[in-house]
Amino acid sequence: MSKTIVALDFSSKEEVVNFLSQFDEPIYVKIGMELTYACGLDIVKTVKDMGHNIFLDLKLHDIPNTVKGGMKNLAKLGVDITNVHAAGGIAMMKAAKEGLMEGAQGGKTPLCIAVTQLTSTSKEAMNEELGIEGEVIDCVVKYALNAKAAGLDGVVCSVHEAKAIKEACGPDFLTVTPGIRLATDSVDDQKRVATPAYAKEQGCDYIVVGRSITKSKNPKETYDLIEEMMK
């Protein structure tokens, strides 16, 4: 099973199809806001028809009933993973899971994971702007424990928090870690980043890699290299 999720940070269906045509076997991809807002949810069917697994990264965060209804409809798309913001609380996360189970209609229920703190969030921003005291890792672990209590399958977190989450929530609780870059790449707008090799050391289940692969001169070769690092 692939451990690398490729972030399809494109803004058109044509770009997506051209990119994915370079891969002759199914891979895991992330469809986020940029692509969804550009193409609509029809892009999910396009990617599914090409045989790939999908992490639909829309980060739902609303009152429980609204999130439940949203997830019920997203489950019908046949995505493999979707997510919410853990900051919405346990009741909201439980509602998300219920909506997915109802929407799956006897089929495969998508995994549901919760975003803890964005990898662009620094300690200073968390303390001073969000009004959350303490260290980032303490907030992330608390959010992870809430997600587990709500029945979710795992969390999105920085690679630097993955080990602490596994210790707090158990080895089967999934950690999906964005902010992964090759050592030669720019960190861009992310604050808490790491290499694939470091992510493996920390026990991450899935890594999300965007520009390192999508902007590569040979995306398939770079993808294969990263997958080899994660073995």
Disulfide bonds with the S-S distance in Angstrom:
none
